[in-house]
Amino acid sequence: MMANDAPIATDVDAPPITRILADFVAAHPSRGWDASVDRQAHRSVLNWVGCAIGASRHPAVEAALAAATELAPGAQAMILGRSERLDIASAALVNGISSHTFDFDDTHLKTIIHPAGPVASAALALAEHRRASGRELIDAIVLGIDVECRIGNAIYPDHYDRGWHITGSTGMLGAAAACARILELDAGRTAMALGIAASQPIGVREQFGSMTKAFHIGGAARAGLMSALMARHGYTASRRALEAPRGLMQTYSTKCDWREVTDELGLRFEISFNTYKPFACGIVIHPCIEGCRQLRDAHGLRADDIERIDLLVHPLVLELTGKRAPKSGLEAKFSVYHACAAAILFGQAGEAEFSDAIAARADVIALRDRVHASVDASIGESAADVTIHCRDGRDLHLEVAHAIGSLQRPMSDADLSRKFHGLVDPVLGAARARRLVELCGTLADADNVDALKAAATD
């Protein structure tokens, strides 16, 4: 249902969502799901760790770390990819920022939420501090992501269309749920944690293309962690903070589909629908990149062979990634024109292809200016229609229904491992990266996160 068709929710038809989710988080049995859910949880952790370590030396992370250090916090938790340690709230903030800085993290395609960033950043910091087991951490991540994405399902797309960055404005709920689980809060205090977090949605889409986009993920992680800690010590909130007429959901969206929260709760887990990016940019332009790459490789194309590239795309592509002349690598991640030029010139669109230097290169700009995109409302968000007009008169055409990394064409474990090594090897070395792949894959068996900390920090 589109936002303008959705009925306005009312107090009369709102079930007790806050209580239902709190009961679920507090009481659902450990490993109360099939093996495929556990597998996706471990894959999500691997992808999240790789993205965080890969970006750990980025100027955005350096700035955030410097600010957090000025607070003179106690050293309680690791910063992935670095030697510094911070208090658990600041560690959640910085690791969340790092994990999203490259825009290379996981994506729940139904809502465009990046699930692991807020949840895992908060949960890992708390698990390290409390010496929780790997099993407890994995359970918390599965349940936290379920809360985060179910709320997202209920309010998307209206909430997103209003300009909210939905990862930041639902992530604090997932982080709070995950931390409440690690703290072993009962249902009553878990409800308070969700209620406190519900007053802290963060992030607007105007910030896309700047460092502040990644702050939304770190800020949500920190807010959720603090909410759970406050609830543990008796801080109170409304027991209907999510569903009430002036609660989070009805305030921030006219679409409130309560069934998206409650249907098959405890039977279907949203982490099962998580996807992983092969390209370090906005997910909506992945089909365009895929189309350009396939045509390039199939026909041996070089930039000089191309007269013009025409794209037919879903409206969201130009709304989110229509930056015609990006001035930085971060802005280039929101330029379908830059992304397609990179795909032709380099045959890939990893983090290196979205650097400041590449965004300013003359050959990239020249080809970028020959890319033209038009909206076609009949094309789905996961699709693109790509036509390359060659200078020798050939017109090469390809329709992409689903890009690599989608649910229909998922990245394999080998694909994820290669991506991980590409991110982590330059920071920690290949041997440490191999050890981390192993540790992330067996995290549920670990007594604590000490081995992960030793391998993941400088």
Buried (B, 14 or more C-beta within 10 A) or exposed (E): EEBEEBEEBEEEEBEBBBBBBBBBBBEBEBBBBEEEBBBBBBBBBBBBBBBBBBBBBBEBBEEBBEEBEEEEBEEBBBBBBBEBBBBBBBBBBBBBBBBBBBBBBBBBBBBBBBBBBBBBBBBBBBBBBBEBBBBBBBBBBBBBBBBBBBBBBBBBBBBBBBEBBBBBBBBBBBBBBBBBBBBEBEBBBBBBBBBBBBBBBBBBBEBBBBBBBBBBBBBBBBBBBBBBBBBBEEBEBBBBBBBBBEBBBBEBBBBBBBEBBBEEBBEEBBBBBBBBBBBBBBBBBBBBBBBBBBBBEEEEBEBEBBEBBBBBBBEBBBEBBBBEEBEBBBBBBBBBBBBBBBBBBBEBBBBBBBBBEBBBBEEBBEBBEBBEBEBBEEBEBBBBBBBBBBEEEEEBEBEBBBBBBBEEBBBEBEBBBEBBBBBBBBBBEEEBBBBBBEBBBEBBEBEBBEBBBEBBBB
